[in-house]
Amino acid sequence: MGVRKLRTVFMKYAIFLALGVFLVAFVNIALYLFEVEIGFIYPINRMSEEIENARGSLQSTDRITENEIPPLCEYALFTKDGKYIGGSLDLEETASVWKMCIVNNQTSSKPYLYAVIDRTDEILILRYRMTAQFSNPLLHRIFPSADWVLIAVIILEILLLLIVLSYLFGKYLGSKMDKLLTAVKKIEQQDLNFEVEKSHLYEIDLTLDALDHMKLALKKSLTEQWQADKLRQEQISALAHDLKTPLTIIRGNTELLYDTDLTIEQQECADYITDSYTQMQVYVKTLIDLSTASTGYQLNKEIFNLPDYLKQVKVSIDALCRTKEIHLRMSTSDIPMQLTADKVLLGRAIQNVVNNALDYSPQDGTLHIDVCGKDDFVEISVTDEGEGFSIEALRHAQEQFFMDDQSRNSKMHFGMGLYIAKSIMEQHSGELVLENSKSTGGAKVILKIPF
């Protein structure tokens, strides 16, 4: 199939439309003339001929009857002095008809033509319409003018032709545009392993070619970025694991030092080493978590009893709360009996959110955990009684290494807890939502996982 320009397509549409209009007009006019020929339609000149042919008999006949009146004509019979004798015209119209035809000597008044026939002692006035008429009485009653019917039929058929051609033209263009929309949608979804189909329309193909070039450039860029990210994560993971060996040696030697007689100054140095070692352990764990979260966790989904699982979670969280002198309030409502998820990763996501909340909860405060089933999701809400998220934190707290400059920060926090929880939720086709609680004024984190 050759490549066409849109101008050619539009010209083809215009030509088809013009030919269609001509054909509609030609067929209808030909049909009209055929109906005139067979007497189904009376044109106005034939009406005049019928009246002239009947004039002699109407003048000489002794008595005017309905059968002698030419077809499709109305009549009124008067005396010479204008007194109405009878006819098919309404009585209310007879006076005005006499005045117009006899007194004013008029032969027409839209939409009628009039013919006056002098009889010996009477005057006969015939009235007929200034238009072609159907000879069939029923059609004549419904459609007084055959000409207007012809015009209306032609207009309706042209409108129908316009609708059909426009639909076909739109469908044709739509099928071409679909190729463009398909390419745009695939690129939007970063599905770049596809061949761009040609539409065989010059202007659309130009756009498709541009999209194809953009797709290839984007694919190259994303591949390079993915490879760089993968290499970076591998390096981070390798570095984190390599750090474990010297840290283990430091820890072992420090513990050996504690077994010897140390001076006060040596004891302080050993304590500094222990504290630094503990902090380095946190750094290493953070690096490993970052590497795993960025590349994606290995999911081991299973079906488990949700109420029993939540009881176990409550026990572990309650133990954490007691060590920090914080009360726990946990409630459940409308939860499903079973949930399909990775129990370990789900527990880790909950643990990260809870740890984050406990770090910012005031002493002797309460940690609120509410679990409910809502719209095919299990929602786990963790609310603290701290100062809540800042506006900046609400926007960026789920990002890697985000650290709020305001009250919700800590030297041992690296912005990883919520990021890891979010990554786990996304791998379960769920989401993590941040907001501030209206009831406690603290931060509220919602874990949403489908069931």
C-alpha positions as CSV (number, residue, x, y, z in Angstrom):
1,M,0.0,0.0,0.0
2,G,1.4,3.4,-1.0
3,V,1.9,6.3,1.3
4,R,-0.8,9.0,1.0
5,K,-1.0,12.6,2.2
6,L,-3.8,13.8,4.3
7,R,-4.7,16.3,1.6
8,T,-5.3,13.5,-0.8
9,V,-7.5,11.7,1.7
10,F,-9.5,14.8,2.3
11,M,-9.9,15.4,-1.5
12,K,-11.1,11.8,-1.9
13,Y,-13.6,12.4,0.8
14,A,-14.8,15.6,-0.8
15,I,-15.1,13.9,-4.2
16,F,-17.1,11.0,-2.8
17,L,-19.4,13.5,-1.1
18,A,-19.9,15.6,-4.2
19,L,-20.6,12.4,-6.3
20,G,-23.0,11.2,-3.6
21,V,-24.9,14.5,-3.6
22,F,-25.1,14.5,-7.4
23,L,-26.3,10.8,-7.4
24,V,-28.9,11.5,-4.7
25,A,-30.3,14.5,-6.5
26,F,-30.2,12.7,-9.9
27,V,-32.0,9.6,-8.7
28,N,-34.7,11.6,-6.8
29,I,-35.4,14.0,-9.6
30,A,-35.6,11.1,-12.1
31,L,-38.0,9.3,-9.8
32,Y,-40.0,12.5,-9.4
33,L,-40.3,12.9,-13.2
34,F,-41.3,9.2,-13.6
35,E,-44.1,9.7,-11.0
36,V,-45.2,12.8,-13.0
37,E,-45.2,10.7,-16.1
38,I,-47.4,8.0,-14.7
39,G,-49.8,10.5,-13.0
40,F,-48.8,9.7,-9.5
41,I,-47.8,13.4,-9.1
42,Y,-49.7,16.3,-10.7
43,P,-47.4,19.2,-11.7
44,I,-48.9,22.7,-11.7
45,N,-49.0,23.0,-15.5
46,R,-51.0,19.8,-15.8
47,M,-53.5,21.2,-13.3
48,S,-53.9,24.3,-15.5
49,E,-54.3,22.0,-18.6
50,E,-57.0,19.9,-16.8
51,I,-58.9,23.1,-16.0
52,E,-58.7,24.4,-19.5
53,N,-59.8,21.1,-20.9
54,A,-62.8,21.0,-18.6
55,R,-63.7,24.7,-19.1
56,G,-66.2,24.0,-22.0
57,S,-68.1,21.2,-20.2
58,L,-68.2,23.2,-17.0
59,Q,-69.7,26.2,-18.8
60,S,-72.4,24.2,-20.7
61,T,-73.4,21.6,-18.1
62,D,-76.8,22.1,-16.5
63,R,-75.7,21.3,-13.0
64,I,-72.2,21.4,-11.4
65,T,-71.3,18.2,-9.5
66,E,-68.2,17.1,-7.7
67,N,-67.4,14.5,-10.4
68,E,-67.1,17.3,-13.0
69,I,-64.5,19.3,-11.1
70,P,-60.9,18.7,-12.2
71,P,-58.9,16.5,-9.8
72,L,-57.2,18.2,-6.9
73,C,-59.3,21.4,-7.3
74,E,-61.6,23.0,-4.8
75,Y,-64.6,25.0,-6.1
76,A,-67.3,27.5,-5.1
77,L,-70.4,28.3,-7.1
78,F,-72.0,31.7,-7.0
79,T,-74.9,33.6,-8.5
80,K,-74.2,36.5,-10.8
81,D,-74.7,38.9,-7.9
82,G,-72.2,37.0,-5.6
83,K,-74.5,34.8,-3.6
84,Y,-72.9,31.5,-2.6
85,I,-74.7,28.5,-3.9
86,G,-72.4,25.6,-2.9
87,G,-69.1,24.0,-3.4
88,S,-66.1,22.4,-1.5
89,L,-64.7,25.6,-0.2
90,D,-65.4,26.5,3.5
91,L,-68.3,28.9,3.8
92,E,-66.1,31.4,5.7
93,E,-63.7,31.6,2.8
94,T,-66.3,32.2,0.0
95,A,-66.8,36.0,0.6
96,S,-63.1,36.7,0.5
97,V,-62.7,34.5,-2.6
98,W,-65.5,36.3,-4.5
99,K,-64.0,39.7,-3.6
100,M,-60.5,38.7,-4.7
101,C,-61.5,37.0,-8.0
102,I,-64.5,39.0,-9.1
103,V,-64.2,42.4,-7.5
104,N,-60.4,42.7,-7.5
105,N,-59.9,40.5,-10.6
106,Q,-57.0,38.6,-9.0
107,T,-56.0,35.1,-10.1
108,S,-53.5,34.1,-7.4
109,S,-53.0,34.5,-3.7
110,K,-50.3,32.3,-2.1
111,P,-50.4,29.4,-1.9
112,Y,-53.3,29.2,-4.3
113,L,-54.2,29.9,-8.0
114,Y,-57.7,30.6,-9.1
115,A,-59.7,30.1,-12.3
116,V,-63.0,31.8,-13.0
117,I,-65.6,30.2,-15.3
118,D,-68.7,32.1,-16.4
119,R,-71.9,30.1,-16.7
120,T,-75.2,31.2,-18.0
121,D,-76.6,32.3,-14.6
122,E,-73.7,31.4,-12.3
123,I,-70.0,31.9,-11.8
124,L,-67.8,29.0,-10.9
125,I,-64.5,29.7,-9.1
126,L,-61.8,26.9,-9.0
127,R,-58.9,26.9,-6.6
128,Y,-55.7,24.8,-6.7
129,R,-52.3,25.0,-5.1
130,M,-49.2,26.6,-6.7
131,T,-47.3,23.4,-6.4
132,A,-47.2,19.8,-7.7
133,Q,-49.5,17.5,-5.7
134,F,-49.9,13.8,-5.1
135,S,-52.9,12.3,-6.9
136,N,-53.3,9.8,-4.0
137,P,-55.9,11.3,-1.6
138,L,-54.2,10.1,1.5
139,L,-50.8,11.4,0.4
140,H,-52.4,14.6,-0.8
141,R,-53.9,15.1,2.7
142,I,-50.6,14.4,4.5
143,F,-48.3,16.1,2.1
144,P,-50.0,19.0,0.3
145,S,-46.9,19.8,-1.7
146,A,-45.0,17.1,-3.6
147,D,-42.2,19.6,-4.4
148,W,-41.4,20.1,-0.7
149,V,-41.5,16.3,-0.2
150,L,-38.9,16.0,-2.9
151,I,-36.7,18.7,-1.4
152,A,-37.0,17.2,2.1
153,V,-36.2,13.7,0.9
154,I,-33.1,15.0,-1.0
155,I,-31.9,16.9,2.1
156,L,-32.4,13.9,4.4
157,E,-30.6,11.6,2.0
158,I,-27.7,14.1,1.7
159,L,-27.5,14.3,5.5
160,L,-27.5,10.5,5.8
161,L,-24.8,10.4,3.1
162,L,-22.8,12.9,5.0
163,I,-23.1,10.9,8.3
164,V,-22.1,7.7,6.6
165,L,-19.2,9.1,4.7
166,S,-18.0,11.0,7.8
167,Y,-18.2,7.8,9.9
168,L,-16.2,5.9,7.3
169,F,-13.7,8.7,7.0
170,G,-13.4,9.0,10.8
171,K,-13.0,5.2,11.1
172,Y,-10.3,5.3,8.5
173,L,-8.4,8.1,10.1
174,G,-9.0,6.5,13.5
175,S,-7.4,3.3,12.4
176,K,-4.3,5.3,11.3
177,M,-4.3,7.3,14.5
178,D,-4.5,4.1,16.6
179,K,-1.0,3.2,15.5
180,L,0.2,6.5,16.8
181,L,-1.7,6.2,20.1
182,T,-0.5,2.6,20.6
183,A,3.2,3.7,20.1
184,V,2.7,6.7,22.6
185,K,1.0,4.4,25.2
186,K,3.8,1.8,25.0
187,I,6.5,4.5,25.3
188,E,4.6,6.0,28.3
189,Q,4.6,2.6,30.0
190,Q,8.3,2.2,29.1
191,D,7.5,-0.9,27.0
192,L,10.1,-0.3,24.4
193,N,10.4,-3.7,22.8
194,F,8.1,-3.2,19.9
195,E,8.2,-2.2,16.3
196,V,6.5,1.0,15.3
197,E,3.8,0.2,12.6
198,K,3.4,2.5,9.6
199,S,0.0,4.1,9.0
200,H,0.7,4.8,5.3
201,L,-0.4,8.4,5.8
202,Y,2.6,10.8,5.2
203,E,1.9,13.2,8.1
204,I,1.2,10.5,10.7
205,D,4.2,8.5,9.5
206,L,6.4,11.5,10.1
207,T,5.2,11.6,13.7
208,L,5.6,7.8,14.0
209,D,9.2,8.1,12.7
210,A,9.9,10.7,15.4
211,L,8.4,8.5,18.0
212,D,10.5,5.6,16.8
213,H,13.7,7.6,17.1
214,M,12.6,8.8,20.6
215,K,11.8,5.2,21.6
216,L,15.3,4.0,20.6
217,A,17.0,6.9,22.4
218,L,14.9,6.3,25.5
219,K,15.6,2.6,25.4
220,K,19.3,3.2,25.1
221,S,19.2,5.8,28.0
222,L,17.1,3.5,30.2
223,T,19.4,0.5,29.5
224,E,22.5,2.5,30.4
225,Q,20.8,3.8,33.5
226,W,19.6,0.4,34.5
227,Q,23.1,-1.1,34.0
228,A,24.7,1.8,36.0
229,D,22.2,1.4,38.8
230,K,22.7,-2.4,38.8
231,L,26.5,-1.9,39.0
232,R,26.2,0.7,41.7
233,Q,23.9,-1.6,43.8
234,E,26.3,-4.5,43.3
235,Q,29.2,-2.4,44.4
236,I,27.3,-1.1,47.4
237,S,26.2,-4.6,48.4
238,A,29.8,-6.0,47.9
239,L,31.2,-3.1,49.9
240,A,28.7,-3.6,52.7
241,H,29.5,-7.3,52.9
242,D,33.2,-6.6,52.8
243,L,32.9,-4.3,55.7
244,K,31.5,-7.0,57.9
245,T,34.8,-8.8,58.1
246,P,36.9,-5.9,59.6
247,L,34.0,-4.9,61.8
248,T,33.8,-8.5,63.2
249,I,37.6,-8.3,63.9
250,I,37.2,-5.0,65.6
251,R,34.4,-6.3,67.7
252,G,36.3,-9.5,68.7
253,N,39.4,-7.6,69.6
254,T,37.4,-5.0,71.6
255,E,35.8,-7.8,73.6
256,L,39.2,-9.3,74.3
257,L,40.4,-5.9,75.5
258,Y,37.5,-5.9,78.0
259,D,38.8,-9.2,79.4
260,T,42.1,-7.5,80.4
261,D,42.8,-5.0,83.1
262,L,42.1,-1.6,81.6
263,T,42.9,1.8,82.9
264,I,40.1,4.3,83.0
265,E,41.4,6.0,79.9
266,Q,41.7,2.6,78.1
267,Q,38.1,1.7,79.2
268,E,36.9,4.9,77.7
269,C,38.7,4.2,74.4
270,A,37.2,0.7,74.3
271,D,33.8,2.1,74.9
272,Y,34.3,4.6,72.0
273,I,35.3,1.7,69.8
274,T,32.2,-0.3,70.8
275,D,29.9,2.7,70.1
276,S,31.6,3.3,66.8
277,Y,31.3,-0.4,65.9
278,T,27.6,-0.3,66.7
279,Q,27.1,2.8,64.5
280,M,29.1,1.2,61.7
281,Q,26.9,-1.9,61.9
282,V,23.9,0.4,61.4
283,Y,25.6,1.9,58.3
284,V,26.3,-1.5,56.9
285,K,22.8,-2.8,57.5
286,T,21.5,0.4,55.8
287,L,23.7,-0.1,52.8
288,I,22.5,-3.8,52.4
289,D,18.8,-2.7,52.8
290,L,19.3,0.0,50.2
291,S,20.8,-2.4,47.8
292,T,18.0,-5.0,48.3
293,A,15.2,-2.5,48.2
294,S,16.5,-0.8,45.0
295,T,16.9,-4.1,43.1
296,G,13.7,-5.6,44.5
297,Y,13.1,-8.2,47.2
298,Q,12.6,-11.9,46.4
299,L,8.9,-12.5,47.2
300,N,7.8,-15.7,48.8
301,K,4.1,-15.3,48.9
302,E,1.9,-17.7,50.8
303,I,-1.7,-17.8,52.1
304,F,-1.8,-17.4,55.9
305,N,-4.3,-16.7,58.6
306,L,-4.3,-12.9,59.1
307,P,-5.8,-12.7,62.6
308,D,-3.2,-15.1,63.9
309,Y,-0.4,-13.3,62.1
310,L,-1.5,-10.0,63.6
311,K,-1.5,-11.5,67.1
312,Q,2.2,-12.4,66.6
313,V,3.0,-8.9,65.2
314,K,1.3,-7.4,68.3
315,V,3.5,-9.4,70.7
316,S,6.7,-8.2,69.0
317,I,5.6,-4.6,68.8
318,D,4.4,-4.6,72.4
319,A,7.8,-5.8,73.5
320,L,9.4,-2.9,71.6
321,C,7.0,-0.4,73.1
322,R,7.7,-1.5,76.6
323,T,11.5,-1.0,76.1
324,K,10.8,2.6,75.2
325,E,8.1,3.1,77.8
326,I,5.3,3.7,75.2
327,H,1.8,2.2,75.4
328,L,0.4,0.2,72.5
329,R,-3.2,0.3,71.3
330,M,-4.0,-2.1,68.5
331,S,-7.5,-2.7,67.0
332,T,-8.8,-4.7,64.0
333,S,-12.1,-4.4,62.0
334,D,-13.6,-6.1,58.9
335,I,-10.3,-7.9,58.1
336,P,-10.3,-11.0,55.9
337,M,-9.5,-14.3,57.5
338,Q,-6.7,-15.0,54.9
339,L,-4.1,-12.9,53.2
340,T,-1.7,-13.8,50.4
341,A,1.7,-12.1,50.9
342,D,5.3,-12.6,51.9
343,K,4.9,-12.8,55.7
344,V,8.6,-12.0,56.4
345,L,8.7,-8.9,54.2
346,L,5.3,-7.7,55.4
347,G,6.5,-8.0,59.0
348,R,9.6,-6.1,58.0
349,A,7.6,-3.3,56.5
350,I,5.4,-3.0,59.6
351,Q,8.5,-3.2,61.8
352,N,10.2,-0.3,59.9
353,V,7.1,1.9,60.2
354,V,6.7,1.1,63.9
355,N,10.4,1.8,64.6
356,N,10.0,5.1,62.8
357,A,6.9,6.0,64.9
358,L,8.5,4.9,68.2
359,D,11.6,7.1,67.6
360,Y,9.3,10.1,67.4
361,S,6.8,9.2,70.1
362,P,7.0,11.1,73.4
363,Q,7.8,9.0,76.5
364,D,4.7,7.6,78.1
365,G,2.8,8.2,74.9
366,T,0.7,5.8,73.0
367,L,1.3,4.1,69.6
368,H,-2.0,3.5,67.7
369,I,-2.2,0.6,65.2
370,D,-5.5,0.1,63.4
371,V,-6.0,-2.8,60.9
372,C,-9.1,-2.8,58.7
373,G,-10.4,-4.2,55.5
374,K,-11.4,-1.6,53.0
375,D,-12.1,-1.7,49.2
376,D,-10.3,-5.0,48.6
377,F,-7.3,-3.8,50.6
378,V,-6.0,-4.5,54.1
379,E,-5.0,-1.1,55.6
380,I,-2.5,-1.1,58.5
381,S,-2.4,2.4,60.0
382,V,0.4,3.3,62.4
383,T,-0.1,6.6,64.3
384,D,2.2,8.2,66.8
385,E,1.7,11.2,69.2
386,G,4.7,13.1,68.1
387,E,4.9,16.4,66.2
388,G,3.8,14.9,62.9
389,F,5.3,15.2,59.4
390,S,6.4,18.5,58.0
391,I,5.1,19.6,54.6
392,E,8.5,18.7,53.1
393,A,8.4,15.2,54.8
394,L,4.9,14.5,53.5
395,R,6.3,15.0,50.0
396,H,9.7,13.3,50.2
397,A,9.8,11.0,53.3
398,Q,9.4,7.9,51.1
399,E,12.5,8.7,49.2
400,Q,16.0,7.2,49.8
401,F,18.1,9.0,52.4
402,F,15.5,11.7,53.0
403,M,16.2,13.5,56.3
404,D,13.9,16.2,57.5
405,D,15.7,19.3,58.9
406,Q,13.0,19.8,61.4
407,S,11.9,17.8,64.5
408,R,11.5,14.4,63.0
409,N,15.2,13.6,62.5
410,S,17.9,11.6,64.2
411,K,21.6,11.0,63.8
412,M,20.9,7.3,63.4
413,H,18.2,7.8,60.8
414,F,19.0,7.7,57.1
415,G,15.6,8.0,55.5
416,M,15.5,4.3,54.7
417,G,12.7,2.9,56.9
418,L,9.8,4.3,55.0
419,Y,11.6,3.8,51.6
420,I,12.0,0.1,52.3
421,A,8.4,-0.2,53.5
422,K,7.2,1.5,50.4
423,S,9.3,-0.8,48.2
424,I,7.8,-3.9,49.9
425,M,4.3,-2.5,49.5
426,E,4.8,-1.8,45.8
427,Q,6.1,-5.3,45.2
428,H,2.8,-6.5,46.7
429,S,0.8,-4.2,44.3
430,G,0.0,-2.0,47.3
431,E,1.0,1.4,48.5
432,L,2.3,3.4,51.4
433,V,0.4,6.6,52.4
434,L,1.8,9.4,54.6
435,E,-0.4,11.9,56.5
436,N,-0.8,13.7,59.8
437,S,-3.4,12.4,62.3
438,K,-6.2,14.8,63.1
439,S,-6.9,13.0,66.4
440,T,-3.3,12.7,67.9
441,G,-1.6,15.5,65.9
442,G,1.2,13.0,65.2
443,A,2.4,11.2,62.0
444,K,0.2,8.6,60.4
445,V,1.6,5.9,58.0
446,I,-0.8,3.6,56.2
447,L,0.3,0.4,54.6
448,K,-2.2,-0.8,52.0
449,I,-1.9,-4.3,50.7
450,P,-4.5,-6.1,48.4
451,F,-6.2,-9.3,49.6
